[in-house]
Amino acid sequence: MARSVLMLPYEYRREFRCLSAAAFGKLIWALMDYSMTGQEPTDLPKSAQMYWPRVQEREDRFQKEYEEKAKRLSERGKKGSDGRWHKDPEMQQASLSMHPEPKPKPNPKPYPKPKPDSSGFIPGEAELEALARLKRAKEERERKTRQAG
C-alpha cells in the first residue's frame, strides 16, 4: 500500500541550513517525486546533490517501516475478523441459526395527496410555487416598510 504523505523530519531544517532556499526547495521537490514515483532526481544543484544519498536512504527507511506496519495491521485485522465471523463451518451454521435473516419491511405509505380547499380545488406544483412567490413578495414589502419607518 503506497503512502499518501511525505515524512519531512524537523532535523532537515538544521541539516540543510547551508543550502539556499532555491536549492532546499529543489531538494524537497525531488524528495516528493522520489517518494511518489521512486525515480531519482537528475537535475539537483551541486549543493543539494551531496545531501541526496542521506535523504534517499531515510525515505526508503520510512517507506519500509510504513509497509511493515501496514502488513502487521492487516494481519491483525484478518485475525480479528476470523474470530468474529467464525471461519469454522460448524460455528458459521450455529451463528446463522441463532441469527436468522431479517424479513424485509413492506414499503412505507406513499406521501399523502394534497387536500382540496373549500371549493374542491386541489393545488398543483405551479399553484404552490405561485403562493410561495406571493408570500416572499409580501415579506419583502413588510421588511422594506420596517426599514423605512
DRENKEFI-526354 format. One record per atom (N, C-alpha, C, CB): residue in one letter; x negated, y, z. Coordinates in steps of 0.02 Angstrom, whole numbers, plus 50000, padded with zeros to 5 digits. Each point is the difference from the previous one (the first is absolute). Glycine has a CB too. Layout:
% DRENKEFI-526354
[atom 'A'; [X; Y; Z]]
...
This chain:
% DRENKEFI-526354
[atom 'M'; [49958; 49941; 50000]]
[atom 'M'; [50042; 50059; 50000]]
[atom 'M'; [49956; 50062; 50000]]
[atom 'M'; [50092; 49938; 50061]]
[atom 'A'; [49918; 50106; 49893]]
[atom 'A'; [49958; 50059; 49994]]
[atom 'A'; [50022; 50054; 50051]]
[atom 'A'; [49982; 49975; 49878]]
[atom 'R'; [49969; 50061; 50146]]
[atom 'R'; [50015; 50055; 50046]]
[atom 'R'; [50026; 50059; 49960]]
[atom 'R'; [49911; 49961; 50081]]
[atom 'S'; [50127; 50080; 49953]]
[atom 'S'; [50025; 50061; 49967]]
[atom 'S'; [49970; 50062; 50032]]
[atom 'S'; [50106; 49940; 49971]]
[atom 'V'; [49843; 50050; 50071]]
[atom 'V'; [49967; 50057; 50033]]
[atom 'V'; [49924; 49993; 49993]]
[atom 'V'; [50096; 50010; 50082]]
[atom 'L'; [49870; 50045; 49929]]
[atom 'L'; [49927; 50001; 49998]]
[atom 'L'; [49976; 50017; 50070]]
[atom 'L'; [49997; 50035; 49877]]
[atom 'M'; [49959; 49923; 50150]]
[atom 'M'; [49972; 50013; 50066]]
[atom 'M'; [49945; 50052; 49991]]
[atom 'M'; [50027; 49882; 50042]]
[atom 'L'; [49979; 50173; 49993]]
[atom 'L'; [49951; 50054; 49995]]
[atom 'L'; [49978; 50019; 50071]]
[atom 'L'; [50052; 50043; 49891]]
[atom 'P'; [49897; 49923; 50134]]
[atom 'P'; [49978; 50012; 50070]]
[atom 'P'; [49977; 50071; 50010]]
[atom 'P'; [49967; 49880; 50009]]
[atom 'Y'; [50043; 50146; 50051]]
[atom 'Y'; [49978; 50068; 50017]]
[atom 'Y'; [49923; 50006; 49996]]
[atom 'Y'; [50101; 50012; 50074]]
[atom 'E'; [49865; 49933; 49935]]
[atom 'E'; [49926; 50004; 49999]]
[atom 'E'; [49974; 50020; 49931]]
[atom 'E'; [49996; 49913; 50090]]
[atom 'Y'; [50045; 50078; 49857]]
[atom 'Y'; [49978; 50023; 49934]]
[atom 'Y'; [49987; 50075; 50001]]
[atom 'Y'; [50067; 49908; 49946]]
[atom 'R'; [49972; 50128; 50092]]
[atom 'R'; [49992; 50073; 50004]]
[atom 'R'; [49930; 50018; 50026]]
[atom 'R'; [50124; 50014; 50019]]
[atom 'R'; [49854; 49949; 50032]]
[atom 'R'; [49935; 50013; 50029]]
[atom 'R'; [49944; 49975; 49953]]
[atom 'R'; [50050; 49991; 50115]]
[atom 'E'; [49960; 49950; 49856]]
[atom 'E'; [49948; 49969; 49959]]
[atom 'E'; [49988; 50039; 49935]]
[atom 'E'; [50031; 49889; 50049]]
[atom 'F'; [50021; 50138; 49922]]
[atom 'F'; [49995; 50031; 49934]]
[atom 'F'; [49999; 50076; 50003]]
[atom 'F'; [50058; 49901; 49954]]
[atom 'R'; [49926; 50128; 50103]]
[atom 'R'; [50002; 50073; 50006]]
[atom 'R'; [49947; 50034; 49956]]
[atom 'R'; [50043; 49986; 50116]]
[atom 'C'; [49906; 49977; 49862]]
[atom 'C'; [49949; 50030; 49957]]
[atom 'C'; [50024; 50005; 49927]]
[atom 'C'; [49911; 49956; 50077]]
[atom 'L'; [50145; 50011; 49908]]
[atom 'L'; [50026; 50004; 49931]]
[atom 'L'; [50039; 50065; 49991]]
[atom 'L'; [50007; 49874; 49993]]
[atom 'S'; [49992; 50151; 49946]]
[atom 'S'; [50042; 50058; 49985]]
[atom 'S'; [50073; 49976; 49999]]
[atom 'S'; [49908; 50057; 49932]]
[atom 'A'; [50137; 49990; 50072]]
[atom 'A'; [50071; 49983; 50000]]
[atom 'A'; [50019; 49963; 49935]]
[atom 'A'; [50024; 50100; 50073]]
[atom 'A'; [49946; 49922; 49872]]
[atom 'A'; [50016; 49967; 49936]]
[atom 'A'; [49974; 49929; 49998]]
[atom 'A'; [49995; 50111; 49943]]
[atom 'A'; [49943; 49878; 50082]]
[atom 'A'; [49972; 49932; 50000]]
[atom 'A'; [50039; 49955; 50048]]
[atom 'A'; [49887; 50046; 49972]]
[atom 'F'; [50132; 49982; 50086]]
[atom 'F'; [50040; 49961; 50048]]
[atom 'F'; [50067; 49981; 49969]]
[atom 'F'; [49944; 50060; 50096]]
[atom 'G'; [50087; 49988; 49871]]
[atom 'G'; [50064; 49986; 49967]]
[atom 'G'; [49994; 49946; 49947]]
[atom 'G'; [50034; 50118; 50022]]
[atom 'K'; [49914; 49885; 49938]]
[atom 'K'; [49990; 49949; 49948]]
[atom 'K'; [49988; 49932; 50032]]
[atom 'K'; [49953; 50087; 49922]]
[atom 'L'; [50011; 49911; 50134]]
[atom 'L'; [49987; 49937; 50035]]
[atom 'L'; [50066; 49971; 50026]]
[atom 'L'; [49885; 50039; 50031]]
[atom 'I'; [50157; 50003; 49997]]
[atom 'I'; [50064; 49976; 50027]]
[atom 'I'; [50046; 49977; 49943]]
[atom 'I'; [49989; 50078; 50099]]
[atom 'W'; [50012; 49959; 49846]]
[atom 'W'; [50040; 49978; 49942]]
[atom 'W'; [49975; 49933; 49974]]
[atom 'W'; [50023; 50120; 49970]]
[atom 'A'; [49912; 49872; 50027]]
[atom 'A'; [49971; 49937; 49977]]
[atom 'A'; [50019; 49943; 50047]]
[atom 'A'; [49904; 50062; 49948]]
[atom 'L'; [50096; 49953; 50117]]
[atom 'L'; [50020; 49950; 50050]]
[atom 'L'; [50073; 49981; 49991]]
[atom 'L'; [49914; 50046; 50081]]
[atom 'M'; [50128; 50003; 49907]]
[atom 'M'; [50071; 49985; 49989]]
[atom 'M'; [50009; 49955; 49938]]
[atom 'M'; [50032; 50110; 50053]]
[atom 'D'; [49934; 49907; 49893]]
[atom 'D'; [50005; 49960; 49939]]
[atom 'D'; [49974; 49929; 50013]]
[atom 'D'; [49987; 50104; 49930]]
[atom 'Y'; [49958; 49891; 50106]]
[atom 'Y'; [49971; 49934; 50014]]
[atom 'Y'; [50048; 49959; 50044]]
[atom 'Y'; [49884; 50048; 49992]]
[atom 'S'; [50147; 49985; 50056]]
[atom 'S'; [50047; 49966; 50045]]
[atom 'S'; [50061; 49974; 49962]]
[atom 'S'; [49961; 50072; 50094]]
[atom 'M'; [50061; 49966; 49856]]
[atom 'M'; [50060; 49981; 49962]]
[atom 'M'; [49985; 49949; 49945]]
[atom 'M'; [50048; 50112; 50025]]
[atom 'T'; [49897; 49898; 49939]]
[atom 'T'; [49987; 49960; 49940]]
[atom 'T'; [49941; 49952; 50007]]
[atom 'T'; [50047; 50093; 49936]]
[atom 'G'; [49907; 49921; 50110]]
[atom 'G'; [49941; 49958; 50007]]
[atom 'G'; [49944; 50020; 49952]]
[atom 'G'; [50074; 49909; 50036]]
[atom 'Q'; [49936; 50143; 49925]]
[atom 'Q'; [49948; 50022; 49952]]
[atom 'Q'; [49953; 50050; 50034]]
[atom 'Q'; [50079; 49983; 49904]]
[atom 'E'; [49857; 50004; 50088]]
[atom 'E'; [49950; 50045; 50029]]
[atom 'E'; [49994; 50064; 49959]]
[atom 'E'; [49937; 49900; 50046]]
[atom 'P'; [50047; 50156; 49987]]
[atom 'P'; [49994; 50063; 49963]]
[atom 'P'; [49938; 50002; 49957]]
[atom 'P'; [50061; 50057; 50093]]
[atom 'T'; [49944; 49981; 49853]]
[atom 'T'; [49943; 50008; 49955]]
[atom 'T'; [49976; 50072; 49996]]
[atom 'T'; [50042; 49903; 49934]]
[atom 'D'; [49997; 50143; 50091]]
[atom 'D'; [49983; 50071; 49991]]
[atom 'D'; [49992; 50038; 50066]]
[atom 'D'; [50061; 49996; 49893]]
[atom 'L'; [49912; 49972; 50158]]
[atom 'L'; [49989; 50035; 50064]]
[atom 'L'; [49939; 50045; 49994]]
[atom 'L'; [50052; 49905; 50064]]
[atom 'P'; [49950; 50153; 49969]]
[atom 'P'; [49940; 50042; 50002]]
[atom 'P'; [49944; 49963; 50037]]
[atom 'P'; [50071; 50106; 49998]]
[atom 'K'; [49868; 49911; 49987]]
[atom 'K'; [49942; 49967; 50031]]
[atom 'K'; [50002; 50003; 50076]]
[atom 'K'; [49933; 50028; 49898]]
[atom 'S'; [50090; 50028; 50129]]
[atom 'S'; [50002; 50007; 50073]]
[atom 'S'; [50050; 49952; 50032]]
[atom 'S'; [49968; 50120; 49987]]
[atom 'A'; [50085; 49862; 49976]]
[atom 'A'; [50050; 49954; 50027]]
[atom 'A'; [49983; 49928; 49984]]
[atom 'A'; [50086; 50089; 49988]]
[atom 'Q'; [49873; 49899; 49962]]
[atom 'Q'; [49982; 49931; 49980]]
[atom 'Q'; [49964; 49963; 50056]]
[atom 'Q'; [49993; 50038; 49882]]
[atom 'M'; [49967; 49998; 50158]]
[atom 'M'; [49963; 49966; 50052]]
[atom 'M'; [50046; 49976; 50056]]
[atom 'M'; [49900; 50070; 49972]]
[atom 'Y'; [50161; 49959; 50034]]
[atom 'Y'; [50047; 49978; 50052]]
[atom 'Y'; [50046; 49944; 49975]]
[atom 'Y'; [49995; 50115; 50049]]
[atom 'W'; [50009; 49876; 49887]]
[atom 'W'; [50049; 49954; 49972]]
[atom 'W'; [49994; 49928; 50026]]
[atom 'W'; [50001; 50071; 49899]]
[atom 'P'; [49939; 49898; 50105]]
[atom 'P'; [49996; 49931; 50024]]
[atom 'P'; [50030; 49992; 50070]]
[atom 'P'; [49898; 49985; 49930]]
[atom 'R'; [50089; 50063; 50114]]
[atom 'R'; [50027; 49996; 50068]]
[atom 'R'; [50077; 50006; 50000]]
[atom 'R'; [49893; 50049; 50045]]
[atom 'V'; [50132; 49999; 49916]]
[atom 'V'; [50072; 50010; 49995]]
[atom 'V'; [50034; 49938; 49970]]
[atom 'V'; [49982; 50125; 49988]]
[atom 'Q'; [49988; 49848; 49961]]
[atom 'Q'; [50028; 49941; 49966]]
[atom 'Q'; [50001; 49939; 50048]]
[atom 'Q'; [49957; 50044; 49889]]
[atom 'E'; [49989; 49946; 50148]]
[atom 'E'; [49996; 49945; 50047]]
[atom 'E'; [50054; 50006; 50054]]
[atom 'E'; [49877; 49990; 49978]]
[atom 'R'; [50131; 50070; 50047]]
[atom 'R'; [50051; 50011; 50052]]
[atom 'R'; [50070; 49988; 49971]]
[atom 'R'; [49924; 50084; 50057]]
[atom 'E'; [50089; 49940; 49883]]
[atom 'E'; [50066; 49990; 49969]]
[atom 'E'; [50014; 49925; 49989]]
[atom 'E'; [49990; 50113; 49944]]
[atom 'D'; [49959; 49851; 50033]]
[atom 'D'; [50008; 49927; 49991]]
[atom 'D'; [50016; 49966; 50066]]
[atom 'D'; [49921; 50004; 49902]]
[atom 'R'; [50046; 50018; 50151]]
[atom 'R'; [50013; 49971; 50066]]
[atom 'R'; [50072; 50016; 50023]]
[atom 'R'; [49877; 50011; 50029]]
[atom 'F'; [50145; 50051; 49962]]
[atom 'F'; [50068; 50018; 50018]]
[atom 'F'; [50051; 49958; 49960]]
[atom 'F'; [49962; 50118; 50026]]
[atom 'Q'; [50025; 49873; 49910]]
[atom 'Q'; [50045; 49960; 49958]]
[atom 'Q'; [50003; 49928; 50024]]
[atom 'Q'; [49974; 50075; 49902]]
[atom 'K'; [49968; 49896; 50114]]
[atom 'K'; [49997; 49931; 50023]]
[atom 'K'; [50037; 49992; 50066]]
[atom 'K'; [49890; 49984; 49942]]
[atom 'E'; [50099; 50063; 50105]]
[atom 'E'; [50035; 49997; 50064]]
[atom 'E'; [50076; 50005; 49990]]
[atom 'E'; [49900; 50052; 50057]]
[atom 'Y'; [50121; 49991; 49898]]
[atom 'Y'; [50072; 50008; 49986]]
[atom 'Y'; [50029; 49935; 49973]]
[atom 'Y'; [49983; 50123; 49977]]
[atom 'E'; [49983; 49846; 49975]]
[atom 'E'; [50025; 49938; 49971]]
[atom 'E'; [50003; 49944; 50052]]
[atom 'E'; [49953; 50034; 49889]]
[atom 'E'; [49996; 49962; 50155]]
[atom 'E'; [50001; 49949; 50052]]
[atom 'E'; [50058; 50011; 50048]]
[atom 'E'; [49876; 49990; 49991]]
[atom 'K'; [50136; 50072; 50027]]
[atom 'K'; [50055; 50015; 50046]]
[atom 'K'; [50068; 49985; 49967]]
[atom 'K'; [49929; 50089; 50054]]
[atom 'A'; [50078; 49929; 49882]]
[atom 'A'; [50062; 49987; 49965]]
[atom 'A'; [50013; 49924; 49996]]
[atom 'A'; [49986; 50106; 49933]]
[atom 'K'; [49962; 49856; 50054]]
[atom 'K'; [50007; 49928; 49995]]
[atom 'K'; [50019; 49971; 50068]]
[atom 'K'; [49916; 49996; 49908]]
[atom 'R'; [50051; 50028; 50145]]
[atom 'R'; [50014; 49976; 50068]]
[atom 'R'; [50073; 50015; 50019]]
[atom 'R'; [49879; 50016; 50031]]
[atom 'L'; [50144; 50044; 49955]]
[atom 'L'; [50069; 50019; 50017]]
[atom 'L'; [50050; 49960; 49958]]
[atom 'L'; [49960; 50114; 50031]]
[atom 'S'; [50023; 49873; 49907]]
[atom 'S'; [50045; 49961; 49957]]
[atom 'S'; [50007; 49929; 50028]]
[atom 'S'; [49966; 50069; 49900]]
[atom 'E'; [49978; 49901; 50120]]
[atom 'E'; [50003; 49933; 50029]]
[atom 'E'; [50041; 49999; 50064]]
[atom 'E'; [49888; 49974; 49950]]
[atom 'R'; [50104; 50077; 50092]]
[atom 'R'; [50040; 50003; 50061]]
[atom 'R'; [50074; 50006; 49984]]
[atom 'R'; [49904; 50055; 50059]]
[atom 'G'; [50112; 49986; 49891]]
[atom 'G'; [50070; 50008; 49980]]
[atom 'G'; [50030; 49935; 49975]]
[atom 'G'; [49977; 50118; 49972]]
[atom 'K'; [49984; 49845; 49988]]
[atom 'K'; [50024; 49935; 49975]]
[atom 'K'; [50011; 49952; 50057]]
[atom 'K'; [49940; 50019; 49892]]
[atom 'K'; [50014; 49981; 50156]]
[atom 'K'; [50006; 49955; 50058]]
[atom 'K'; [50063; 50017; 50039]]
[atom 'K'; [49875; 49989; 50006]]
[atom 'G'; [50137; 50076; 50003]]
[atom 'G'; [50060; 50021; 50037]]
[atom 'G'; [50064; 49982; 49964]]
[atom 'G'; [49934; 50093; 50048]]
[atom 'S'; [50066; 49914; 49886]]
[atom 'S'; [50061; 49983; 49964]]
[atom 'S'; [50012; 49925; 49998]]
[atom 'S'; [49985; 50103; 49931]]
[atom 'D'; [49960; 49858; 50068]]
[atom 'D'; [50009; 49927; 50002]]
[atom 'D'; [50035; 49980; 50064]]
[atom 'D'; [49897; 49984; 49931]]
[atom 'G'; [50083; 50045; 50125]]
[atom 'G'; [50032; 49984; 50064]]
[atom 'G'; [50072; 50024; 50002]]
[atom 'G'; [49890; 50007; 50055]]
[atom 'R'; [50123; 50048; 49915]]
[atom 'R'; [50068; 50027; 50002]]
[atom 'R'; [50048; 49964; 49954]]
[atom 'R'; [49951; 50110; 50029]]
[atom 'W'; [50026; 49874; 49912]]
[atom 'W'; [50045; 49971; 49950]]
[atom 'W'; [49994; 49925; 49994]]
[atom 'W'; [49992; 50106; 49939]]
[atom 'H'; [49976; 49862; 50109]]
[atom 'H'; [49998; 49927; 50006]]
[atom 'H'; [49985; 49965; 49934]]
[atom 'H'; [50082; 50011; 50092]]
[atom 'K'; [49854; 49980; 49895]]
[atom 'K'; [49980; 49965; 49939]]
[atom 'K'; [50016; 49926; 50003]]
[atom 'K'; [49910; 50085; 49984]]
[atom 'D'; [50101; 49889; 50076]]
[atom 'D'; [50018; 49930; 50008]]
[atom 'D'; [50072; 49990; 49974]]
[atom 'D'; [49923; 49987; 50102]]
[atom 'P'; [50089; 49967; 49849]]
[atom 'P'; [50067; 49992; 49971]]
[atom 'P'; [50054; 49984; 50052]]
[atom 'P'; [49944; 49962; 49896]]
[atom 'E'; [50039; 49998; 50155]]
[atom 'E'; [50050; 49984; 50051]]
[atom 'E'; [50020; 50062; 50039]]
[atom 'E'; [49953; 49884; 50009]]
[atom 'M'; [49998; 50158; 50006]]
[atom 'M'; [50015; 50062; 50036]]
[atom 'M'; [50041; 50047; 49958]]
[atom 'M'; [49894; 49987; 50065]]
[atom 'Q'; [50092; 50016; 49869]]
[atom 'Q'; [50039; 50042; 49956]]
[atom 'Q'; [50073; 49979; 49999]]
[atom 'Q'; [49898; 50019; 49930]]
[atom 'Q'; [50112; 49916; 50065]]
[atom 'Q'; [50068; 49973; 49999]]
[atom 'Q'; [50037; 50016; 50065]]
[atom 'Q'; [49962; 49908; 49924]]
[atom 'A'; [50003; 50084; 50133]]
[atom 'A'; [50030; 50015; 50064]]
[atom 'A'; [50017; 50074; 50005]]
[atom 'A'; [49936; 49906; 50053]]
[atom 'S'; [50019; 50136; 49922]]
[atom 'S'; [50012; 50072; 50003]]
[atom 'S'; [50059; 50019; 49957]]
[atom 'S'; [49878; 50019; 50020]]
[atom 'L'; [50128; 49950; 49921]]
[atom 'L'; [50057; 50016; 49955]]
[atom 'L'; [50066; 49977; 50031]]
[atom 'L'; [49924; 49990; 49901]]
[atom 'S'; [50075; 49953; 50133]]
[atom 'S'; [50063; 49976; 50030]]
[atom 'S'; [50021; 50045; 50058]]
[atom 'S'; [49971; 49883; 49966]]
[atom 'M'; [49980; 50146; 50068]]
[atom 'M'; [50016; 50045; 50056]]
[atom 'M'; [50025; 50067; 49976]]
[atom 'M'; [49914; 49942; 50069]]
[atom 'H'; [50062; 50080; 49873]]
[atom 'H'; [50018; 50066; 49973]]
[atom 'H'; [50027; 49992; 49930]]
[atom 'H'; [49912; 50055; 50071]]
[atom 'P'; [50152; 49929; 49922]]
[atom 'P'; [50028; 49992; 49932]]
[atom 'P'; [50002; 50068; 49965]]
[atom 'P'; [50069; 49901; 50038]]
[atom 'E'; [49934; 50096; 49896]]
[atom 'E'; [50003; 50062; 49961]]
[atom 'E'; [50065; 50037; 50015]]
[atom 'E'; [49931; 49948; 49909]]
[atom 'P'; [50065; 50118; 50100]]
[atom 'P'; [50061; 50037; 50014]]
[atom 'P'; [50046; 50002; 49939]]
[atom 'P'; [49937; 50070; 50083]]
[atom 'K'; [50128; 49931; 49930]]
[atom 'K'; [50048; 50003; 49945]]
[atom 'K'; [50001; 50071; 49973]]
[atom 'K'; [50070; 49907; 50051]]
[atom 'P'; [49936; 50101; 49883]]
[atom 'P'; [50003; 50067; 49973]]
[atom 'P'; [50064; 50036; 50022]]
[atom 'P'; [49932; 49962; 49901]]
[atom 'K'; [50062; 50102; 50113]]
[atom 'K'; [50058; 50040; 50021]]
[atom 'K'; [50039; 50021; 49939]]
[atom 'K'; [49938; 50040; 50102]]
[atom 'P'; [50128; 49965; 49905]]
[atom 'P'; [50039; 50023; 49942]]
[atom 'P'; [49984; 50073; 49986]]
[atom 'P'; [50093; 49918; 50028]]
[atom 'N'; [49921; 50104; 49910]]
[atom 'N'; [49987; 50069; 49980]]
[atom 'N'; [50042; 50047; 50044]]
[atom 'N'; [49975; 49964; 49882]]
[atom 'P'; [49996; 50093; 50136]]
[atom 'P'; [50038; 50048; 50039]]
[atom 'P'; [50058; 50028; 49960]]
[atom 'P'; [49897; 50029; 50065]]
[atom 'K'; [50150; 50000; 49971]]
[atom 'K'; [50059; 50029; 49966]]
[atom 'K'; [49978; 50057; 49955]]
[atom 'K'; [50074; 49968; 50097]]
[atom 'P'; [49959; 50040; 49845]]
[atom 'P'; [49982; 50056; 49955]]
[atom 'P'; [50017; 50066; 50033]]
[atom 'P'; [50019; 49928; 49899]]
[atom 'Y'; [49951; 50126; 50076]]
[atom 'Y'; [50014; 50067; 50026]]
[atom 'Y'; [50074; 50014; 49995]]
[atom 'Y'; [49885; 50040; 49968]]
[atom 'P'; [50142; 49994; 50082]]
[atom 'P'; [50072; 50016; 49996]]
[atom 'P'; [50014; 50050; 49943]]
[atom 'P'; [50012; 49979; 50124]]
[atom 'K'; [50045; 50014; 49845]]
[atom 'K'; [50019; 50046; 49947]]
[atom 'K'; [50022; 50066; 50031]]
[atom 'K'; [50034; 49904; 49924]]
[atom 'P'; [49955; 50152; 50041]]
[atom 'P'; [50024; 50064; 50027]]
[atom 'P'; [50076; 49999; 50007]]
[atom 'P'; [49902; 50060; 49947]]
[atom 'K'; [50122; 49971; 50107]]
[atom 'K'; [50072; 50002; 50012]]
[atom 'K'; [50031; 50057; 49961]]
[atom 'K'; [49985; 49950; 50115]]
[atom 'P'; [50075; 50040; 49860]]
[atom 'P'; [50033; 50055; 49963]]
[atom 'P'; [50019; 50057; 50047]]
[atom 'P'; [50044; 49917; 49917]]
[atom 'D'; [49959; 50144; 50054]]
[atom 'D'; [50023; 50057; 50041]]
[atom 'D'; [50076; 49999; 50003]]
[atom 'D'; [49898; 50068; 49967]]
[atom 'S'; [50133; 49985; 50059]]
[atom 'S'; [50073; 50001; 50010]]
[atom 'S'; [50039; 49993; 49935]]
[atom 'S'; [49982; 50071; 50100]]
[atom 'S'; [49989; 49949; 49843]]
[atom 'S'; [50036; 49995; 49937]]
[atom 'S'; [49989; 49933; 49966]]
[atom 'S'; [49990; 50123; 49988]]
[atom 'G'; [49966; 49834; 50042]]
[atom 'G'; [49987; 49935; 49970]]
[atom 'G'; [49938; 49999; 49955]]
[atom 'G'; [50121; 49978; 50006]]
[atom 'F'; [49844; 50081; 49989]]
[atom 'F'; [49941; 50005; 49958]]
[atom 'F'; [49939; 49971; 50035]]
[atom 'F'; [50048; 50103; 49946]]
[atom 'I'; [49914; 49855; 50019]]
[atom 'I'; [49938; 49971; 50027]]
[atom 'I'; [49941; 50036; 49967]]
[atom 'I'; [50056; 49886; 50022]]
[atom 'P'; [49903; 50150; 50018]]
[atom 'P'; [49945; 50037; 49969]]
[atom 'P'; [49945; 49953; 49974]]
[atom 'P'; [50025; 50096; 50077]]
[atom 'G'; [49948; 49923; 49865]]
[atom 'G'; [49944; 49962; 49972]]
[atom 'G'; [49935; 50036; 50015]]
[atom 'G'; [50074; 49955; 49908]]
[atom 'E'; [49872; 50022; 50061]]
[atom 'E'; [49934; 50029; 50013]]
[atom 'E'; [49997; 50073; 49979]]
[atom 'E'; [49949; 49888; 49983]]
[atom 'A'; [50078; 50129; 49960]]
[atom 'A'; [49998; 50069; 49975]]
[atom 'A'; [50036; 50047; 50048]]
[atom 'A'; [49995; 49957; 49881]]
[atom 'E'; [50062; 50022; 50143]]
[atom 'E'; [50038; 50042; 50047]]
[atom 'E'; [49963; 50010; 50065]]
[atom 'E'; [50107; 49960; 49948]]
[atom 'L'; [49862; 49986; 50077]]
[atom 'L'; [49962; 50004; 50063]]
[atom 'L'; [49939; 50047; 49992]]
[atom 'L'; [50039; 49883; 50030]]
[atom 'E'; [49928; 50113; 49912]]
[atom 'E'; [49944; 50045; 49987]]
[atom 'E'; [50023; 50073; 49996]]
[atom 'E'; [49941; 49907; 49940]]
[atom 'A'; [50116; 50105; 50029]]
[atom 'A'; [50027; 50068; 49995]]
[atom 'A'; [50016; 50028; 50069]]
[atom 'A'; [50046; 49974; 49886]]
[atom 'L'; [49984; 49984; 50157]]
[atom 'L'; [50015; 50022; 50068]]
[atom 'L'; [49936; 50016; 50039]]
[atom 'L'; [50104; 49930; 49998]]
[atom 'A'; [49845; 50030; 49992]]
[atom 'A'; [49936; 50013; 50034]]
[atom 'A'; [49970; 50065; 49976]]
[atom 'A'; [49981; 49877; 50011]]
[atom 'R'; [50023; 50138; 49924]]
[atom 'R'; [49975; 50063; 49973]]
[atom 'R'; [50038; 50059; 50031]]
[atom 'R'; [49967; 49943; 49892]]
[atom 'L'; [50099; 50051; 50112]]
[atom 'L'; [50041; 50054; 50029]]
[atom 'L'; [49981; 50012; 50073]]
[atom 'L'; [50094; 49971; 49922]]
[atom 'K'; [49895; 49974; 50115]]
[atom 'K'; [49982; 50006; 50070]]
[atom 'K'; [49932; 50034; 50008]]
[atom 'K'; [50066; 49896; 50025]]
[atom 'R'; [49885; 50087; 49932]]
[atom 'R'; [49935; 50032; 50003]]
[atom 'R'; [50005; 50074; 49983]]
[atom 'R'; [49946; 49891; 49969]]
[atom 'A'; [50094; 50126; 49981]]
[atom 'A'; [50009; 50070; 49981]]
[atom 'A'; [50031; 50040; 50058]]
[atom 'A'; [50013; 49966; 49879]]
[atom 'K'; [50036; 50004; 50155]]
[atom 'K'; [50033; 50034; 50057]]
[atom 'K'; [49949; 50012; 50056]]
[atom 'K'; [50111; 49946; 49970]]
[atom 'E'; [49848; 50003; 50044]]
[atom 'E'; [49949; 50007; 50053]]
[atom 'E'; [49950; 50053; 49981]]
[atom 'E'; [50015; 49880; 50031]]
[atom 'E'; [49966; 50124; 49906]]
[atom 'E'; [49953; 50051; 49977]]
[atom 'E'; [50029; 50071; 50008]]
[atom 'E'; [49952; 49917; 49918]]
[atom 'R'; [50113; 50091; 50065]]
[atom 'R'; [50033; 50066; 50008]]
[atom 'R'; [50001; 50019; 50074]]
[atom 'R'; [50070; 49979; 49898]]
[atom 'E'; [49946; 49973; 50146]]
[atom 'E'; [50003; 50014; 50071]]
[atom 'E'; [49931; 50019; 50027]]
[atom 'E'; [50097; 49921; 50013]]
[atom 'R'; [49851; 50045; 49963]]
[atom 'R'; [49932; 50016; 50022]]
[atom 'R'; [49980; 50070; 49980]]
[atom 'R'; [49970; 49879; 49991]]
[atom 'K'; [50046; 50141; 49946]]
[atom 'K'; [49984; 50067; 49976]]
[atom 'K'; [50038; 50053; 50039]]
[atom 'K'; [49977; 49953; 49887]]
[atom 'T'; [50086; 50032; 50130]]
[atom 'T'; [50040; 50047; 50039]]
[atom 'T'; [49970; 50011; 50069]]
[atom 'T'; [50102; 49963; 49938]]
[atom 'R'; [49875; 49982; 50093]]
[atom 'R'; [49968; 50006; 50066]]
[atom 'R'; [49935; 50039; 49996]]
[atom 'R'; [50052; 49891; 50033]]
[atom 'Q'; [49910; 50101; 49914]]
[atom 'Q'; [49937; 50036; 49993]]
[atom 'Q'; [50011; 50074; 49987]]
[atom 'Q'; [49947; 49896; 49957]]
[atom 'A'; [50106; 50120; 50006]]
[atom 'A'; [50013; 50070; 49983]]
[atom 'A'; [50028; 50038; 50062]]
[atom 'A'; [50023; 49967; 49879]]
[atom 'G'; [50013; 49997; 50164]]
[atom 'G'; [50035; 50033; 50055]]
[atom 'G'; [49962; 50004; 50062]]
[atom 'G'; [50099; 49963; 49953]]
